[in-house]
Amino acid sequence: MSRVNVEIELPDTLATQAKKAGLLEPEALERMVREALLAKRVEGLVEAREVLAANPLPPMTSEEIQAEIEAYRAEVRRAARP
């Protein structure tokens, strides 16, 4: 586990309330960081979905799909070689 020292400035009233609520404890801070990271990932997925909806990819033919599958399998075989 990594140790990160963080210093934040909060208004006195907010700092007092956060401390009383236990929000400045390591476990609470870890939970908040995890929730914020999840929210960022979801936001990124939503943005990607919007981009794809605005610029849809053309459908692939059966031959194109098969070519992609074969290329992937060849890549996996190459990576598995010592």
C-alpha positions in Angstrom: 0.0 0.0 0.0 1.3 3.5 -0.8 1.4 6.3 1.6 0.5 9.7 0.2 0.6 12.8 2.2 -2.0 15.3 1.2 -2.6 18.8 2.6 -5.9 20.5 1.9 -7.2 23.9 2.8 -10.8 24.1 3.9 -12.9 26.8 5.5 -12.8 26.4 9.3 -16.5 25.5 9.5 -16.3 22.9 6.8 -13.1 21.4 8.2 -14.8 21.1 11.6 -17.9 19.5 10.2 -15.9 17.1 8.0 -13.8 16.0 11.0 -16.9 15.5 13.2 -18.5 13.4 10.5 -15.3 11.3 10.2 -14.7 12.3 6.6 -11.0 13.1 7.2 -10.3 9.6 8.4 -8.2 7.4 6.0 -11.0 4.9 5.4 -13.4 7.7 4.5 -10.9 9.5 2.2 -10.1 6.2 0.5 -13.8 5.6 -0.1 -14.3 9.1 -1.5 -11.3 8.7 -3.8 -12.6 5.4 -5.1 -16.1 6.9 -5.7 -14.5 9.8 -7.6 -12.4 7.5 -9.7 -15.5 5.4 -10.6 -17.4 8.6 -11.5 -14.6 9.7 -13.8 -14.6 6.3 -15.5 -18.3 6.4 -16.0 -18.0 10.0 -17.3 -15.4 8.8 -19.8 -17.7 6.0 -21.0 -20.6 8.4 -21.4 -18.4 10.7 -23.5 -17.2 7.8 -25.6 -20.8 6.6 -26.1 -21.8 10.1 -27.2 -18.9 10.3 -29.7 -19.8 6.9 -31.1 -23.5 7.8 -31.4 -22.6 11.0 -33.3 -20.1 9.2 -35.5 -21.3 5.6 -35.8 -18.9 3.1 -37.3 -20.0 1.5 -40.6 -21.1 -2.1 -40.2 -18.5 -4.7 -40.9 -19.0 -7.5 -43.4 -18.7 -11.2 -42.4 -15.3 -11.2 -44.2 -14.0 -8.2 -42.3 -15.1 -9.7 -39.0 -13.4 -13.0 -39.9 -10.2 -11.2 -40.9 -10.2 -9.3 -37.5 -10.7 -12.6 -35.7 -7.8 -14.2 -37.6 -5.5 -11.2 -37.0 -6.3 -11.3 -33.3 -5.6 -15.1 -33.1 -2.3 -14.6 -34.9 -1.3 -11.9 -32.5 -2.1 -14.0 -29.5 -0.1 -16.9 -30.9 2.9 -14.6 -31.6 2.7 -13.2 -28.0 2.6 -16.7 -26.5 5.9 -17.8 -28.1 8.9 -17.7 -25.8 
